[in-house]
Amino acid sequence: MLKLAGETLPWISLGRDIDAAHARLQAMLRDAVNLAGGERLRARERYLREAAALDKLLQEYAFVVPTRRLERGRLPPHIAAAQFDAATQTE
């Protein structure tokens, strides 16, 4: 009935928001690969802000999802920072 009305369950909608936020983070990593200096630092700060927003969504998702098996984990700041640094590391 929800599908026919163009609606969905809140946790499914939140999951879609999480997927979109994750895709934005991946795009940010791709775009930041060739940055250096101040541009890289600004990109890192923006990435960490977006990652914190995603982590909040993940936390909310964990509370509304009907079973723990569907949880998606978290993205703590130190992991997000390590991901950015690893993706943008120059040799």
Wavefront OBJ file of the C-alpha trace (Angstrom):
o trace
v 0.000 0.000 0.000
v 2.865 2.409 0.804
v 4.510 1.656 -2.530
v 1.308 2.429 -4.410
v 1.092 5.774 -2.622
v 4.681 6.566 -3.602
v 5.815 6.256 0.004
v 8.183 3.896 1.766
v 9.142 2.913 5.278
v 11.275 5.513 7.096
v 14.269 3.210 7.460
v 14.253 2.403 3.727
v 14.198 6.096 2.867
v 17.010 6.729 5.334
v 18.986 3.898 3.717
v 18.671 5.674 0.376
v 19.938 8.885 1.969
v 22.900 6.932 3.354
v 23.669 5.488 -0.082
v 23.587 8.977 -1.614
v 25.841 10.416 1.126
v 28.285 7.545 0.659
v 28.362 8.181 -3.100
v 29.086 11.877 -2.460
v 31.990 10.925 -0.188
v 33.421 8.628 -2.843
v 33.169 11.417 -5.423
v 34.903 13.791 -3.043
v 37.767 11.308 -2.667
v 38.115 10.979 -6.437
v 38.142 14.756 -6.842
v 40.713 15.268 -4.075
v 43.327 12.853 -5.421
v 45.328 15.472 -7.312
v 44.949 18.356 -4.864
v 47.871 19.750 -2.910
v 48.535 22.270 -0.168
v 45.681 24.476 0.956
v 43.229 23.005 -1.526
v 43.846 19.538 -0.126
v 43.357 20.766 3.449
v 40.053 22.449 2.552
v 38.919 19.311 0.735
v 39.875 17.221 3.776
v 37.898 19.464 6.133
v 34.860 19.306 3.852
v 35.211 15.519 3.537
v 35.360 15.149 7.324
v 32.243 17.329 7.759
v 30.352 15.239 5.203
v 31.612 12.032 6.826
v 30.364 13.240 10.221
v 26.948 13.916 8.676
v 26.956 10.406 7.198
v 27.898 8.958 10.580
v 24.874 10.692 12.124
v 22.649 9.131 9.466
v 24.202 5.731 10.170
v 23.549 6.150 13.872
v 19.934 7.128 13.245
v 19.553 4.193 10.847
v 20.761 1.791 13.542
v 17.917 2.947 15.785
v 15.116 2.620 13.227
v 16.089 -0.467 11.246
v 13.896 -3.439 12.215
v 16.765 -5.898 12.758
v 20.420 -5.562 13.704
v 21.431 -7.610 10.655
v 20.496 -4.632 8.475
v 22.723 -2.144 10.323
v 25.464 -0.541 8.230
v 28.083 0.202 10.848
v 29.467 3.649 11.612
v 32.045 6.062 10.199
v 33.960 7.533 13.150
v 36.146 10.604 12.528
v 39.455 8.760 12.770
v 38.360 6.241 10.128
v 37.096 8.986 7.810
v 40.394 10.864 8.198
v 42.394 7.704 7.463
v 40.272 7.030 4.370
v 40.851 10.537 3.024
v 44.574 10.446 3.756
v 45.008 7.028 2.145
v 43.053 8.047 -0.954
v 44.951 11.292 -1.449
v 48.411 10.109 -0.470
v 51.024 10.988 -3.060
v 54.057 8.851 -3.594
l 1 2 3 4 5 6 7 8 9 10 11 12 13 14 15 16 17 18 19 20 21 22 23 24 25 26 27 28 29 30 31 32 33 34 35 36 37 38 39 40 41 42 43 44 45 46 47 48 49 50 51 52 53 54 55 56 57 58 59 60 61 62 63 64 65 66 67 68 69 70 71 72 73 74 75 76 77 78 79 80 81 82 83 84 85 86 87 88 89 90 91
